[in-house]
Amino acid sequence: MSPVATGKTFRYLVAPEDFLQRPPFPERLPFETIPPPCNILVKNRRVPRYFLGWRYTWGDFEARFNPDGRWRYPATAYRNSDVHQAWRAECLEHWPSADPSVVTFGDELLLYVTDNVDTPDRNGRGIGMERCKDEGLMENVKRVFGHTEDPQWYRASNILRHSSSHGAYDSLASYSQG
């Protein structure tokens, strides 16, 4: 295909070399550093989505949440686990806007409690990520999830939504169908 000849001279309003370069938002933030709400502008940049949770290797997650290989997908394994049932019984009333789940995080899985999307609760209050400041609630959340260490905030640019794409769960498909 030949280039289009227009006879016009094009120029950029702002040349690419003049764009303001800034470092990316951090990949991980400590528990005590709460990110701003997702998509607001901070210094002319949109804040990315962050998830508050714990990382697992696929093997560790499988051993904890799917030891009999019954569930094909990590999120299904979590939703059918005792941990999820304990969350619903012991934490949901105190943090109704949180909806813990699992996402693929690079070569690992991230079991998360909440994110920095300011989701309103049943009464219309946007308390989502603010509830993590309640130390008593967070101690209970850690106990329910079986962790002694604080969760961390992980930037969503490393997260994949297609958690079924991992080979370990592809092999479970034949098990669950057979």
C-alpha positions, 0 to 999 in steps of 0.5 A, a space after each residue: 500500500 502506498 502512502 497517501 499524498 495530500 500536499 499538506 504539511 501536518 504537525 502536532 499541537 504538542 510534539 511527542 517529545 514535549 509531552 510531560 512524562 511522569 512515573 506510573 502509579 506504584 504497582 503496590 501500595 502498603 495497606 496504610 497507604 490508601 489510593 485515591 478513588 479510581 478515575 479521579 484526576 491527580 496531577 492531570 493523571 487518572 488514578 488506576 484501579 487498585 485492589 486490596 488483597 493477598 496474592 497466592 500462587 496457583 498451587 497455594 490457592 488450589 490447595 486452600 480453596 479447591 483441594 478436591 479439584 471440584 471447581 473449574 474457576 478460581 472465583 467459583 472455588 472461592 465463592 463456594 469456600 468456607 472463607 466466603 461463607 465466613 465473610 458473609 456471616 461475619 463481615 458483610 453486615 459491617 462492610 456491605 459495599 465490599 464484594 471479595 473475589 479473585 482475579 488473575 494477577 500476572 502468574 498469581 492470583 489475587 484474593 481481594 476484599 475491596 478496591 478503590 472504586 467508590 461503591 455506595 453501600 445499601 444506604 447510598 453512602 460511598 464507604 467502600 475503601 474507607 472501611 479498611 481504616 477500621 482496625 477492628 474490622 480489618 483484624 476480623 477480615 484477616 482472621 476470616 481470610 486466614 491471614 496474619 499479615 495486612 493485605 496490600 493495594 495492587 494496581 489493576 494494570 497487572 490484573 487479568 479478568 480471564 482467570 480461566 486461562 491458566 493451565 491449571 484450571 484448563 486441566 480441571 475442566 476435563 475433571 469436572 466434565 468427566 
